[in-house]
Amino acid sequence: MLPRKRKKIAAAETRDWLELPSEVTASVLSRLGAIEILNSAQTVCSQWRNICKDPSMWRSIDMRNLGERDKDFVHEKICVHAVDRSCGHLLDINIEYFGTDELLFYISERSVHLKRLRLFSCYEISDEGLSEAASKFPFLEELEISICPISKHAVETIGRSCPLLKSFKYNLQRCKGYVCDDEALAIAQTMPELRHLQLLGNGLTNGGLQAILDGCPHLEHLDLRQCFSVRLVGNLERRCVESIKNLRHPSDPPPDYVLGAEDLDFWDIPSC
């Protein structure tokens, strides 16, 4: 009797995923990346496929991947398909290790309500491409550009085109010894509504930091890790401590990702 009883208990504990309410299933599937959804999840059954076709599933698109450069073309096609499924309702998109100016233009033409954009290690996106896309994102509130060849020119255009921008992460992690305030000045002059600013490995000096504090009076979170040309001492340190709620110093432990020597060779480091 004991084995039979165990079978009944096991059967009672078994759940059929198809019996879940559609909104619960959609919530579960939304935790997957776009590549997983389009390549795998939507092929499980007709019910899941119908859920995956709903534009509300694509308000947020996460194109996380393993950084396999030989799959850039495939990832771009998947991204285009995901954007199409959003039917103009896209609010949040994350692109990693691939992307071109053409892809950004495609997104900008179909996602005027975009609020959050993250670009990580997108070597094929240029100043011109990002500037053109930014001019069509008037509702953008959060932007991250990490390890991408983007300069002060695009930063200036972003600031002028996105007046609602509250969070800006601009992480290039340049070579140690790189000194330049151009990007800091562009931020100070065009992004007065910033609350959160992250500048990992930037070449700004105390002068650039002073300009940011003057030009961004609402700043609450400031991350200066690996900004080795900044010297937080005296009045400048006092001002930062008094006005910034969450301050990360240049000498604080670095982030999880660090630019390797092979990537540093890619950059054409300008001098100021």
Solvent accessible surface area in square Angstrom, and as a share of the most:
residue,aa,sasa,rsa
1,M,181,0.81
2,L,108,0.54
3,P,87,0.55
4,R,153,0.56
5,K,125,0.53
6,R,156,0.57
7,K,148,0.63
8,K,139,0.59
9,I,88,0.45
10,A,57,0.44
11,A,71,0.55
12,A,70,0.54
13,E,122,0.54
14,T,99,0.58
15,R,172,0.63
16,D,73,0.38
17,W,129,0.45
18,L,90,0.45
19,E,138,0.62
20,L,59,0.29
21,P,69,0.44
22,S,62,0.40
23,E,121,0.54
24,V,63,0.36
25,T,1,0.01
26,A,25,0.20
27,S,47,0.30
28,V,57,0.33
29,L,3,0.02
30,S,62,0.40
31,R,168,0.61
32,L,62,0.31
33,G,2,0.02
34,A,2,0.02
35,I,29,0.15
36,E,80,0.36
37,I,6,0.03
38,L,16,0.08
39,N,91,0.47
40,S,64,0.42
41,A,7,0.05
42,Q,16,0.07
43,T,95,0.55
44,V,90,0.52
45,C,34,0.21
46,S,85,0.55
47,Q,56,0.25
48,W,33,0.12
49,R,93,0.34
50,N,99,0.51
51,I,19,0.10
52,C,0,0.00
53,K,101,0.43
54,D,63,0.33
55,P,45,0.28
56,S,52,0.34
57,M,17,0.07
58,W,2,0.01
59,R,126,0.46
60,S,67,0.43
61,I,2,0.01
62,D,38,0.19
63,M,0,0.00
64,R,99,0.36
65,N,28,0.14
66,L,157,0.78
67,G,20,0.19
68,E,69,0.31
69,R,98,0.36
70,D,128,0.66
71,K,85,0.36
72,D,43,0.22
73,F,150,0.63
74,V,77,0.44
75,H,10,0.04
76,E,36,0.16
77,K,119,0.50
78,I,18,0.09
79,C,0,0.00
80,V,40,0.23
81,H,79,0.35
82,A,0,0.00
83,V,2,0.01
84,D,65,0.34
85,R,24,0.09
86,S,0,0.00
87,C,85,0.51
88,G,28,0.26
89,H,97,0.43
90,L,0,0.00
91,L,65,0.32
92,D,37,0.19
93,I,0,0.00
94,N,15,0.08
95,I,0,0.00
96,E,24,0.11
97,Y,63,0.24
98,F,4,0.02
99,G,3,0.03
100,T,35,0.20
101,D,40,0.21
102,E,124,0.56
103,L,3,0.02
104,L,1,0.00
105,F,86,0.36
106,Y,55,0.21
107,I,0,0.00
108,S,4,0.02
109,E,88,0.39
110,R,102,0.37
111,S,0,0.00
112,V,71,0.41
113,H,92,0.41
114,L,0,0.00
115,K,92,0.39
116,R,76,0.28
117,L,2,0.01
118,R,43,0.16
119,L,0,0.00
120,F,16,0.07
121,S,5,0.04
122,C,0,0.00
123,Y,43,0.16
124,E,117,0.53
125,I,2,0.01
126,S,35,0.22
127,D,26,0.13
128,E,127,0.57
129,G,7,0.07
130,L,2,0.01
131,S,21,0.14
132,E,88,0.39
133,A,0,0.00
134,A,3,0.02
135,S,65,0.42
136,K,64,0.27
137,F,1,0.00
138,P,51,0.32
139,F,87,0.36
140,L,2,0.01
141,E,61,0.27
142,E,76,0.34
143,L,5,0.02
144,E,19,0.09
145,I,0,0.00
146,S,0,0.00
147,I,11,0.06
148,C,1,0.00
149,P,42,0.27
150,I,2,0.01
151,S,33,0.22
152,K,61,0.26
153,H,109,0.49
154,A,0,0.00
155,V,0,0.00
156,E,42,0.19
157,T,37,0.21
158,I,0,0.00
159,G,5,0.05
160,R,164,0.60
161,S,27,0.17
162,C,3,0.02
163,P,83,0.52
164,L,73,0.36
165,L,4,0.02
166,K,67,0.28
167,S,18,0.11
168,F,0,0.00
169,K,60,0.25
170,Y,0,0.00
171,N,0,0.00
172,L,1,0.00
173,Q,9,0.04
174,R,30,0.11
175,C,53,0.31
176,K,159,0.67
177,G,65,0.62
178,Y,21,0.08
179,V,76,0.43
180,C,7,0.04
181,D,32,0.17
182,D,50,0.26
183,E,5,0.02
184,A,1,0.00
185,L,68,0.34
186,A,2,0.01
187,I,0,0.00
188,A,12,0.09
189,Q,133,0.59
190,T,20,0.12
191,M,6,0.02
192,P,67,0.42
193,E,62,0.28
194,L,0,0.00
195,R,78,0.28
196,H,56,0.25
197,L,0,0.00
198,Q,24,0.11
199,L,1,0.00
200,L,3,0.01
201,G,7,0.07
202,N,5,0.03
203,G,2,0.02
204,L,0,0.00
205,T,36,0.21
206,N,51,0.26
207,G,46,0.44
208,G,0,0.00
209,L,0,0.00
210,Q,68,0.30
211,A,23,0.18
212,I,0,0.00
213,L,10,0.05
214,D,87,0.45
215,G,20,0.19
216,C,2,0.01
217,P,94,0.59
218,H,80,0.36
219,L,8,0.04
220,E,58,0.26
221,H,60,0.27
222,L,2,0.01
223,D,9,0.05
224,L,0,0.00
225,R,27,0.10
226,Q,34,0.15
227,C,0,0.00
228,F,84,0.35
229,S,27,0.17
230,V,5,0.03
231,R,142,0.52
232,L,21,0.10
233,V,100,0.57
234,G,46,0.44
235,N,115,0.59
236,L,18,0.09
237,E,64,0.29
238,R,127,0.46
239,R,82,0.30
240,C,0,0.00
241,V,94,0.54
242,E,134,0.60
243,S,60,0.38
244,I,10,0.05
245,K,162,0.69
246,N,73,0.38
247,L,30,0.15
248,R,82,0.30
249,H,59,0.26
250,P,18,0.11
251,S,104,0.67
252,D,39,0.20
253,P,96,0.60
254,P,70,0.44
255,P,20,0.12
256,D,154,0.80
257,Y,58,0.22
258,V,91,0.52
259,L,17,0.08
260,G,25,0.24
261,A,75,0.58
262,E,130,0.58
263,D,37,0.19
264,L,50,0.25
265,D,124,0.64
266,F,95,0.40
267,W,24,0.08
268,D,132,0.68
269,I,59,0.30
270,P,71,0.45
271,S,109,0.70
272,C,101,0.61
